[in-house]
Amino acid sequence: MKKVKLSIFFISLIFILTGCNSNKFTIQQNWKLELPKDSNEIYHKDTGTSFHGDGTFYTVYQTDDAASVKSMADWTTNSSSTVFTDNFPAFATYCLDKLDVPSEERIDFEHCQYYYRIEKDNSELLLVYNSELKLLYIIENRL
């Protein structure tokens, strides 16, 4: 009887943990950001699984909740330099080329706002929000 209860517990735990392993959850945990609740992932590509969770990650969300997007970060319309590039579009192009993202899934930089953050280990996060298309693009370069 103890083995049955223990087995049920571990199976339940596996279901709970795998349910939390979404891209949205990972972004929120890694960068302490609260993504809009209505955001719907429409595209994702990354460099693949790694032991430490490092690599390049690109995720696109559709969201109608512009107020939540605006309040989640300190947005700017000015593109500035990143660790390895001169501006945000160059950083995005570098990452998306690395992932071989098709042109139809890439960022349309017209009418966009940006949020960029760098961590102590030089991991980088770039958020690009296009309010006209209601798309939130997230690029992570985790080291």
Sine and cosine of phi, psi and omega as CSV:
sin_phi,cos_phi,sin_psi,cos_psi,sin_omega,cos_omega
0.00,0.00,-0.63,0.78,0.02,-1.00
-0.90,0.44,-0.64,0.77,-0.01,-1.00
-0.91,0.42,-0.62,0.78,0.01,-1.00
-0.90,0.43,-0.72,0.69,0.01,-1.00
-0.89,0.45,-0.67,0.74,0.02,-1.00
-0.90,0.43,-0.65,0.76,0.03,-1.00
-0.90,0.45,-0.70,0.72,0.02,-1.00
-0.88,0.47,-0.66,0.75,0.02,-1.00
-0.87,0.50,-0.75,0.66,-0.03,-1.00
-0.92,0.38,-0.61,0.79,0.05,-1.00
-0.90,0.43,-0.68,0.74,0.04,-1.00
-0.89,0.46,-0.67,0.74,0.01,-1.00
-0.88,0.47,-0.66,0.75,0.03,-1.00
-0.89,0.46,-0.70,0.71,0.03,-1.00
-0.89,0.46,-0.65,0.76,0.00,-1.00
-0.91,0.41,-0.73,0.68,-0.04,-1.00
-0.93,0.37,-0.62,0.79,0.01,-1.00
-0.95,0.32,-0.48,0.88,0.06,-1.00
-0.93,0.36,-0.42,0.91,-0.01,-1.00
-1.00,0.02,-0.04,1.00,-0.10,-0.99
-1.00,-0.05,0.77,0.64,0.04,-1.00
-1.00,-0.08,0.28,-0.96,0.05,-1.00
-0.89,0.46,-0.63,0.78,0.01,-1.00
-0.87,0.49,-0.72,0.69,0.01,-1.00
-0.88,0.48,-0.70,0.71,-0.02,-1.00
-0.89,0.46,-0.69,0.72,0.02,-1.00
-0.88,0.47,-0.71,0.71,-0.01,-1.00
-0.89,0.45,-0.64,0.76,-0.01,-1.00
-0.95,0.30,-0.69,0.72,-0.05,-1.00
-0.93,0.36,-0.61,0.79,-0.14,-0.99
-0.91,-0.41,0.03,1.00,0.01,-1.00
0.81,0.59,0.72,0.70,0.05,-1.00
-0.92,-0.38,0.54,-0.84,0.07,-1.00
-0.96,-0.27,0.98,-0.22,0.02,-1.00
-0.96,0.28,0.48,-0.88,0.01,-1.00
-0.83,0.55,0.66,-0.75,-0.04,-1.00
-0.89,0.46,-0.53,0.85,-0.04,-1.00
-1.00,0.08,0.01,1.00,-0.06,-1.00
-0.91,0.42,0.71,-0.70,-0.05,-1.00
-0.87,-0.50,0.87,-0.49,-0.01,-1.00
-0.93,0.37,0.82,-0.57,0.01,-1.00
-0.92,-0.40,-0.23,0.97,0.05,-1.00
-0.37,-0.93,0.61,-0.79,0.09,-1.00
-0.48,-0.88,0.66,-0.76,0.11,-0.99
-0.49,-0.87,0.61,-0.79,0.03,-1.00
-0.55,-0.83,0.09,-1.00,-0.05,-1.00
-0.98,0.19,-0.04,1.00,0.04,-1.00
0.95,-0.31,0.11,-0.99,-0.06,-1.00
-0.94,0.33,0.62,-0.79,0.09,-1.00
-0.63,-0.78,0.41,-0.91,-0.07,-1.00
-0.89,0.46,-0.64,0.77,-0.07,-1.00
-1.00,-0.09,-0.03,1.00,-0.01,-1.00
0.98,0.18,0.27,0.96,0.01,-1.00
-1.00,0.08,0.20,-0.98,0.00,-1.00
0.74,-0.68,-0.13,-0.99,0.01,-1.00
-0.94,-0.35,0.71,-0.70,-0.09,-1.00
-0.73,-0.69,0.69,-0.72,0.01,-1.00
-0.74,-0.67,0.84,-0.54,-0.02,-1.00
-0.71,-0.70,0.67,-0.74,0.03,-1.00
-0.87,-0.49,0.76,-0.65,0.03,-1.00
-0.88,-0.48,0.63,-0.78,0.17,-0.99
-0.99,-0.11,0.75,-0.66,0.03,-1.00
-0.52,-0.85,0.66,-0.75,0.07,-1.00
-1.00,-0.10,-0.12,0.99,-0.09,-1.00
-1.00,-0.02,0.97,0.25,-0.04,-1.00
-0.88,0.47,-0.56,0.83,-0.01,-1.00
-0.89,0.45,-0.67,0.74,0.03,-1.00
-0.92,0.40,-0.63,0.78,0.03,-1.00
-0.89,0.45,-0.73,0.68,-0.03,-1.00
-0.88,0.47,-0.56,0.83,-0.06,-1.00
-1.00,0.07,-0.16,0.99,-0.06,-1.00
-0.99,0.16,-0.25,0.97,-0.06,-1.00
-0.40,-0.92,0.23,-0.97,0.10,-0.99
-1.00,-0.02,1.00,-0.05,-0.11,-0.99
-0.98,0.21,0.46,-0.89,0.09,-1.00
-0.65,-0.76,0.43,-0.90,0.09,-1.00
-0.99,-0.16,-0.07,1.00,0.00,-1.00
-1.00,-0.06,0.76,-0.65,0.06,-1.00
-1.00,0.00,0.77,-0.63,0.05,-1.00
-0.82,-0.57,-0.07,-1.00,-0.09,-1.00
-0.98,0.21,0.36,-0.93,0.07,-1.00
-0.90,-0.44,-0.15,-0.99,-0.01,-1.00
-0.86,0.51,-0.69,0.72,-0.13,-0.99
-0.90,-0.44,-0.07,1.00,-0.05,-1.00
-0.75,-0.66,0.22,-0.98,-0.05,-1.00
-0.99,0.11,-0.36,0.93,-0.03,-1.00
-0.39,-0.92,0.19,-0.98,-0.06,-1.00
-0.90,0.44,-0.71,0.71,0.05,-1.00
-0.86,0.51,-0.59,0.81,0.03,-1.00
-0.92,0.40,-0.64,0.77,0.06,-1.00
-0.88,0.47,-0.72,0.69,0.01,-1.00
-0.88,0.47,-0.71,0.70,0.00,-1.00
-0.87,0.49,-0.69,0.72,0.04,-1.00
-0.84,0.54,-0.76,0.65,-0.03,-1.00
-0.92,0.39,-0.69,0.72,-0.05,-1.00
-0.95,0.32,-0.53,0.85,0.12,-0.99
-0.90,0.43,-0.67,0.74,0.02,-1.00
-0.86,0.51,-0.58,0.81,0.00,-1.00
-1.00,0.03,-0.12,0.99,-0.04,-1.00
0.85,0.53,0.75,0.67,0.01,-1.00
-0.98,0.22,0.77,-0.64,0.00,-1.00
-0.91,0.42,0.44,-0.90,-0.10,-1.00
-0.85,0.53,-0.57,0.82,-0.03,-1.00
-0.94,0.33,-0.23,0.97,0.02,-1.00
-0.97,-0.23,0.02,1.00,-0.05,-1.00
-0.99,0.10,0.20,-0.98,-0.08,-1.00
-0.98,0.22,0.74,-0.68,0.19,-0.98
-1.00,-0.04,0.96,-0.29,-0.15,-0.99
-0.98,0.21,-0.06,1.00,0.04,-1.00
-0.96,0.29,0.69,-0.72,0.02,-1.00
0.90,0.43,0.58,0.81,-0.04,-1.00
-0.95,-0.31,0.43,-0.90,0.15,-0.99
-0.88,-0.47,0.46,-0.89,-0.10,-0.99
-0.81,-0.58,0.46,-0.89,0.21,-0.98
-0.63,-0.78,0.80,-0.60,-0.04,-1.00
-0.80,-0.61,0.66,-0.75,0.04,-1.00
-0.61,-0.79,0.59,-0.81,0.06,-1.00
-0.81,-0.58,0.63,-0.78,0.01,-1.00
-0.99,-0.15,0.14,-0.99,-0.01,-1.00
-0.86,0.52,-0.53,0.85,-0.02,-1.00
-1.00,0.05,0.18,0.98,-0.04,-1.00
0.95,0.31,0.24,0.97,0.18,-0.98
-0.91,0.41,0.63,-0.78,-0.08,-1.00
-0.84,-0.55,0.56,-0.83,0.08,-1.00
-0.78,-0.63,0.77,-0.64,0.11,-0.99
-0.81,-0.59,0.85,-0.52,0.13,-0.99
-0.97,-0.26,0.71,-0.70,0.06,-1.00
-0.79,-0.62,0.83,-0.56,-0.03,-1.00
-0.88,-0.48,0.83,-0.56,0.08,-1.00
-0.95,-0.31,0.97,-0.24,-0.07,-1.00
-0.94,0.34,-0.48,0.88,0.02,-1.00
-0.93,0.36,-0.67,0.74,0.01,-1.00
-1.00,0.05,-0.19,0.98,-0.04,-1.00
0.86,0.51,0.68,0.74,-0.01,-1.00
-0.88,-0.47,0.70,-0.71,0.08,-1.00
-0.92,-0.40,0.91,-0.42,0.00,-1.00
-0.98,-0.18,0.73,-0.69,0.00,-1.00
-0.81,-0.59,0.84,-0.54,0.05,-1.00
-0.88,-0.48,0.82,-0.57,0.05,-1.00
-0.87,-0.49,0.74,-0.67,0.12,-0.99
-0.87,-0.50,1.00,0.01,-0.11,-0.99
-1.00,-0.01,0.77,-0.64,0.02,-1.00
-0.94,-0.34,0.00,0.00,0.00,0.00
